[in-house]
């Protein structure tokens, strides 16, 4: 049901997280389901000691913490849960897939933005557009009394 300590969650070629870093708990799911919901602990909660994890590169960890800080406890534990399915094994797989997607989203660093100046032609076009707009508004005005 829960992954072995020897298993590895492979996110990318560079990012591989051993499953021994995860701890699991189960609870009763919410929502409709009748007797199944009332009797079976099918919700799965995964805890990952993100701060103590040595499997993430520092840059990826920093971006992950910045992006998902609301899911990280004060102790530095990342918490994710799944209650999509009616049985624990599929919810465990769903938790791992959710984590894999979150890690993929921050795996590559964003390209730094290069500040560029507008060209002289672009500045001329902008000023010409502004002048044209001004003339349009002037033509809409009612004629003055002295005209």
C-alpha positions in Angstrom: 0.0 0.0 0.0 2.5 2.6 1.1 5.8 2.8 -0.9 8.8 0.9 0.4 11.7 2.8 1.8 13.8 1.6 -1.1 11.5 3.1 -3.7 12.3 6.5 -5.3 9.9 9.2 -6.6 11.5 10.3 -9.9 10.5 13.8 -10.9 13.2 14.5 -13.5 16.5 13.0 -14.3 18.1 15.5 -11.8 15.4 15.3 -9.1 14.8 12.0 -7.3 13.3 11.8 -3.9 13.6 8.6 -1.8 10.2 7.5 -0.4 11.9 6.9 3.0 11.6 10.7 3.5 7.8 10.6 3.5 5.6 9.7 6.4 2.0 8.7 5.9 -1.2 8.9 7.9 -4.8 8.0 7.1 -8.1 9.5 8.0 -11.7 9.2 7.1 -12.7 11.0 3.9 -15.3 13.8 3.8 -18.2 14.1 1.5 -20.8 11.7 0.3 -20.2 7.9 0.2 -22.5 6.5 2.8 -21.2 3.6 4.9 -17.9 3.5 3.1 -17.0 7.0 4.2 -18.3 6.4 7.8 -16.2 3.2 8.3 -13.1 3.2 6.1 -10.0 5.4 6.5 -9.4 6.1 2.8 -8.0 9.6 3.0 -4.2 9.6 2.8 -2.0 12.4 4.2 1.6 12.6 3.3 4.2 14.5 5.3 7.6 15.4 3.9 10.4 16.9 6.0 11.3 19.4 3.3 13.9 21.3 5.3 15.8 18.2 6.3 15.6 16.6 2.8 18.9 16.2 1.0 17.4 15.0 -2.2 16.5 18.4 -3.6 19.0 20.9 -5.1 19.1 24.1 -3.2 17.6 26.2 -6.0 14.6 23.9 -6.5 14.0 23.8 -2.7 14.0 27.6 -2.5 11.6 27.9 -5.4 9.4 25.1 -4.0 9.2 26.8 -0.6 8.5 30.2 -2.1 5.7 28.8 -4.3 4.0 26.5 -1.8 4.7 28.1 1.6 1.1 27.8 2.6 1.4 24.0 2.6 4.5 24.0 4.7 4.2 23.9 8.5 6.3 26.0 10.9 8.6 22.9 11.4 9.3 22.8 7.7 7.1 19.8 6.9 5.3 19.8 3.6 1.8 18.3 3.9 -0.3 17.0 1.0 -3.4 14.9 1.1 -5.7 13.0 -1.2 -9.2 11.7 -0.8 -10.2 11.6 -4.5 -10.5 7.8 -4.5 -12.4 5.3 -2.3 -9.3 3.2 -1.4 -6.0 4.0 0.2 -3.6 2.7 -2.5 -4.9 4.9 -5.2 -4.9 7.9 -2.9 -1.2 7.2 -2.0 -0.4 7.1 -5.7 -2.4 10.4 -6.2 -0.4 12.1 -3.4 2.8 11.0 -5.1 1.6 12.3 -8.5 0.5 15.6 -7.0 4.0 16.1 -5.4 5.7 15.1 -8.7 3.7 17.8 -10.6 4.4 20.4 -7.9 8.1 19.6 -8.1 8.1 19.7 -11.9 6.5 23.1 -11.9 9.5 24.6 -10.0 12.2 22.3 -11.4 13.5 24.8 -14.0 14.5 28.3 -13.0 12.7 31.1 -14.7 14.7 33.0 -17.2 15.9 36.4 -15.8 14.2 39.3 -17.5 16.4 41.6 -19.5 15.5 45.2 -19.3 15.3 46.7 -22.8 14.8 50.3 -23.9 12.3 51.2 -26.7 13.9 52.1 -30.0 13.8 55.6 -31.4 11.3 54.6 -34.0 9.0 53.1 -31.3 9.3 56.4 -29.3 8.3 58.4 -32.4 5.4 56.1 -33.1 4.2 56.4 -29.5 4.4 60.3 -29.6 2.7 60.3 -33.0 -0.2 58.1 -31.7 -0.6 60.4 -28.7 -0.6 63.5 -31.0 -3.2 61.8 -33.2 -5.4 61.0 -30.2 -5.2 64.5 -29.0 -6.3 65.9 -32.3 -9.2 63.5 -32.4 -10.4 64.7 -29.0 -9.9 68.3 -30.0 -12.1 67.8 -33.0 -14.9 66.5 -30.8 -15.1 69.6 -28.7 -17.9 72.1 -29.5 -16.8 75.2 -31.3 -15.8 78.2 -29.2 -18.0 81.3 -29.1 -15.3 83.5 -30.6 -14.9 81.2 -33.8 
